[in-house]
Amino acid sequence: FSSMVKDSNDHVWIGSGIGLFRFDPQDNSIHHFVHQAGNPQSLPNNKANYLFVNPIDKGESIIIFHSSNFISTININSGLVARYPMEQQSSPYVLYDSYLDESGLFWLATDNQGVFTMDMKDNPFHHHELLDDQNELSYSATAFLHDKKGDFWVGTGRNGLFQYDKSHN
């Protein structure tokens, strides 16, 4: 398993490399959600790497980060899936870290593609440029920190630590 969260119905959602599972502890039942070719309301693929309860819709859905340039949500009551493709780059991203800020933006630290945000209200992705003089797609953003002073920090695999002004990009 790669990630687990508990929803407001006390169901445990489990992400894995073979799909998404929902465990109901009341009756010990397990429901397995998988990609179904030709069905846009199924998972975009079976690699459900990171799960989060969606704070924007007050926990009515689970946000799923997949390892193939997709994010999806699944409604905790109906099981309906919505897919959100990320910008297609030369290679799929690997998500290292994420951070939900006070405005509802999900910040995504990715391998070899840098920093993206996703607005959970209207779902557009935006790529943020941190390195002015280098190939932006050649660095890995690996960690985020939002400190008490309000500063936003981005750690990278090879290019050091950046203090990032979120209002500039």
Disulfide bonds with the S-S distance in Angstrom:
none
